[in-house]
Amino acid sequence: MDFEIPSHVREIRYRVQTFIESEIYPIENVLEEAGSESREAMRSLMEKAKEAGLWALGHPQEIGGQGLPFIDYVFVNEVIGRSPAAMVALGTHSLQDSLMLKLHASEPWREKYLIPLVQGEIFPSFAMTEPGVASSDPTQLQTRAVLDGNDWVINGRKWFTTGANRAAYTTVMVRTETEDVPVHDAFSMIVVPTNTPGYEIIRDVKVMGERQGHCEVDYKNVRVPVENLLGPRGGGFKIAQQRLGPGRIFHCMRWLGQAQRAFDLMCERANERVAFGKTLGEHQQIQKFIFDSAAEIQQSRMLTLHAAQKIDQGNEARVEIALIKVAGASMLHNVIDRAIQVHGALGVTEDTPLESMYRQARFARIYDGPDEVHVSSASRRILRSYKAGDGWDFGLH
Ligand SMILES: Cc1cc2nc3c(=O)[nH]c(=O)nc-3n(C[C@H](O)[C@H](O)[C@H](O)COP(=O)(O)OP(=O)(O)OC[C@H]3O[C@@H](n4cnc5c(N)ncnc54)[C@H](O)[C@@H]3O)c2cc1C
């Protein structure tokens, strides 16, 4: 097992990092604002990334990407994570949705939407979560679709459909089957263009003081053709699982990139700033911040690369994915929190990226399944293995 960045990946990883540092960092404040200036700045970055040969690196070649193999792309995600704007600027934001369309969409949908999606001409969005039910248990989802002739007719309410306000379509998880069908076969995914009558964005929900496109959407008799169904009827949970596994590895690598940036800022500040006759870094309590952060980043990195290797070998790695999601989100939060503390009042201003990173880190413990759900599912798997007499030998997992 080798956790070194493979030599053939170093150059592309370095080029991505340089692009982010030289092109994105200087205009991050502009990109964070809503409005036409920010949209134009992003469009121009996307063009620059294409010209530099850095666009859609992980998408398969047959849909217009550059086909970087999974493990190579894992290491590239680590540097993409340094700036929240980098995913869109480099065209990686659509990876999960385009793979889902490639594998499960009907021919007309693939033809119409797949290439523009990968090219960044249109944006996707994804809707599972509903305001009315605890959506960490998605078997409770209430939005329904019924077949009427050649159309699906959808009714319900979703929220936290991230990016719905700029998306061309939303992939919606809905109940399509009756109560007698086993619940994990009762839900389906249906693609809904956002300009379909009855699809109405109620509000862009403000989160921790900002509007970031986490939309609440009403579906009132939304009618779409049968071919908008992804995969087979009742296949929603299987498709969702397929979407989430590798996606969580990429999330966790990007969190490591964020943590690296916070760690860099913390160490630079600790070496520069003087208080009580010595640099902050010469005070033991600050050294402990640096020590704890280094240990947590390295632990999280090893865990994530180990999980990535298992996924690459065809293993679903359910326990390992749960471990990295929970450990990674906590690491991210802790490292950014310490970096803010070392910056004093400056740390909570918009003069460094830490304030914005801190908000995003808080979300990480909730989206893609709250921590508690991962803790519970991983622990149950381990306990089942003990019950079956197999134990859980870390040397073998
Ligand atoms: C920034 C952000 C972006 C998001 N983007 C999207 C998106 O694009 N599309 C989308 O569909 N959703 C999105 N979500 C929603 C997210 O997936 C849900 O918030 C998440 O699945 C939890 O569902 P819930 O909010 O209904 O919480 P609930 O299910 O109500 O859970 C609330 C709390 O209950 C506790 N809990 C739940 N289950 C257990 C358990 N088994 N054991 C112990 N405690 C438990 C946890 O502490 C949990 O945080 C986003 C969320 C955020 C914050």
The ligand as an SDF file (V2000), in Angstrom:
LIG
                    3D

 53 58  0  0  0  0  0  0  0  0999 V2000
  -25.2130   23.0460    3.0030 C   0  0  0  0  0  0  0  0  0  0  0  0
  -26.1730   21.9390    2.7330 C   0  0  0  0  0  0  0  0  0  0  0  0
  -26.4100   21.5420    1.4230 C   0  0  0  0  0  0  0  0  0  0  0  0
  -27.3410   20.5390    1.1580 C   0  0  0  0  0  0  0  0  0  0  0  0
  -27.6130   20.1790   -0.1410 N   0  0  0  0  0  0  0  0  0  0  0  0
  -28.5780   19.2750   -0.3990 C   0  0  0  0  0  0  0  0  0  0  0  0
  -28.9530   18.9750   -1.7570 C   0  0  0  0  0  0  0  0  0  0  0  0
  -28.4080   19.5320   -2.7240 O   0  0  0  0  0  0  0  0  0  0  0  0
  -29.9750   18.0860   -1.9630 N   0  0  0  0  0  0  0  0  0  0  0  0
  -30.6150   17.4760   -0.9180 C   0  0  0  0  0  0  0  0  0  0  0  0
  -31.5120   16.6700   -1.1760 O   0  0  0  0  0  0  0  0  0  0  0  0
  -30.2710   17.7390    0.3680 N   0  0  0  0  0  0  0  0  0  0  0  0
  -29.2890   18.6290    0.6560 C   0  0  0  0  0  0  0  0  0  0  0  0
  -28.9760   18.9370    1.9560 N   0  0  0  0  0  0  0  0  0  0  0  0
  -29.7600   18.3520    3.0380 C   0  0  0  0  0  0  0  0  0  0  0  0
  -29.0670   17.2470    3.8150 C   0  0  0  0  0  0  0  0  0  0  0  0
  -28.7990   16.1430    2.9950 O   0  0  0  0  0  0  0  0  0  0  0  0
  -29.9820   16.9090    4.9940 C   0  0  0  0  0  0  0  0  0  0  0  0
  -29.9990   18.0280    5.8440 O   0  0  0  0  0  0  0  0  0  0  0  0
  -29.5510   15.6730    5.7690 C   0  0  0  0  0  0  0  0  0  0  0  0
  -29.7590   14.4990    5.0250 O   0  0  0  0  0  0  0  0  0  0  0  0
  -30.3040   15.5460    7.1100 C   0  0  0  0  0  0  0  0  0  0  0  0
  -31.6690   15.5700    6.9140 O   0  0  0  0  0  0  0  0  0  0  0  0
  -32.5640   16.6010    7.8010 P   0  0  0  0  0  0  0  0  0  0  0  0
  -32.0250   17.9620    7.6130 O   0  0  0  0  0  0  0  0  0  0  0  0
  -33.9810   16.3620    7.4820 O   0  0  0  0  0  0  0  0  0  0  0  0
  -32.2490   16.2340    9.3120 O   0  0  0  0  0  0  0  0  0  0  0  0
  -33.0520   15.1810   10.2090 P   0  0  0  0  0  0  0  0  0  0  0  0
  -33.2150   13.9100    9.4570 O   0  0  0  0  0  0  0  0  0  0  0  0
  -34.2390   15.8330   10.7670 O   0  0  0  0  0  0  0  0  0  0  0  0
  -31.9680   14.9250   11.3610 O   0  0  0  0  0  0  0  0  0  0  0  0
  -31.7300   15.8940   12.3650 C   0  0  0  0  0  0  0  0  0  0  0  0
  -30.7200   15.3520   13.3250 C   0  0  0  0  0  0  0  0  0  0  0  0
  -31.2190   14.1850   13.9200 O   0  0  0  0  0  0  0  0  0  0  0  0
  -30.1430   13.3730   14.3280 C   0  0  0  0  0  0  0  0  0  0  0  0
  -30.2980   12.0140   13.7890 N   0  0  0  0  0  0  0  0  0  0  0  0
  -30.8210   11.6380   12.6120 C   0  0  0  0  0  0  0  0  0  0  0  0
  -30.7210   10.3100   12.4460 N   0  0  0  0  0  0  0  0  0  0  0  0
  -30.1340    9.8290   13.5540 C   0  0  0  0  0  0  0  0  0  0  0  0
  -29.7410    8.5340   14.0110 C   0  0  0  0  0  0  0  0  0  0  0  0
  -29.9350    7.4400   13.2520 N   0  0  0  0  0  0  0  0  0  0  0  0
  -29.1520    8.4370   15.2290 N   0  0  0  0  0  0  0  0  0  0  0  0
  -28.9490    9.5320   16.0020 C   0  0  0  0  0  0  0  0  0  0  0  0
  -29.2790   10.7660   15.6210 N   0  0  0  0  0  0  0  0  0  0  0  0
  -29.8700   10.9190   14.4300 C   0  0  0  0  0  0  0  0  0  0  0  0
  -28.8690   14.0190   13.7780 C   0  0  0  0  0  0  0  0  0  0  0  0
  -28.2200   14.7570   14.7900 O   0  0  0  0  0  0  0  0  0  0  0  0
  -29.4040   14.9270   12.7120 C   0  0  0  0  0  0  0  0  0  0  0  0
  -28.5360   16.0250   12.4240 O   0  0  0  0  0  0  0  0  0  0  0  0
  -28.0160   19.9150    2.2350 C   0  0  0  0  0  0  0  0  0  0  0  0
  -27.7570   20.3030    3.5620 C   0  0  0  0  0  0  0  0  0  0  0  0
  -26.8490   21.3080    3.8100 C   0  0  0  0  0  0  0  0  0  0  0  0
  -26.6020   21.7240    5.2370 C   0  0  0  0  0  0  0  0  0  0  0  0
  1  2  1  0
  2  3  1  0
  2 52  2  0
  3  4  2  0
  4  5  1  0
  4 50  1  0
  5  6  2  0
  6  7  1  0
  6 13  1  0
  7  8  2  0
  7  9  1  0
  9 10  1  0
 10 11  2  0
 10 12  1  0
 12 13  2  0
 13 14  1  0
 14 15  1  0
 14 50  1  0
 15 16  1  0
 16 17  1  0
 16 18  1  0
 18 19  1  0
 18 20  1  0
 20 21  1  0
 20 22  1  0
 22 23  1  0
 23 24  1  0
 24 25  2  0
 24 26  1  0
 24 27  1  0
 27 28  1  0
 28 29  2  0
 28 30  1  0
 28 31  1  0
 31 32  1  0
 32 33  1  0
 33 34  1  0
 33 48  1  0
 34 35  1  0
 35 36  1  0
 35 46  1  0
 36 37  1  0
 36 45  1  0
 37 38  2  0
 38 39  1  0
 39 40  1  0
 39 45  2  0
 40 41  1  0
 40 42  2  0
 42 43  1  0
 43 44  2  0
 44 45  1  0
 46 47  1  0
 46 48  1  0
 48 49  1  0
 50 51  2  0
 51 52  1  0
 52 53  1  0
M  END
$$$$
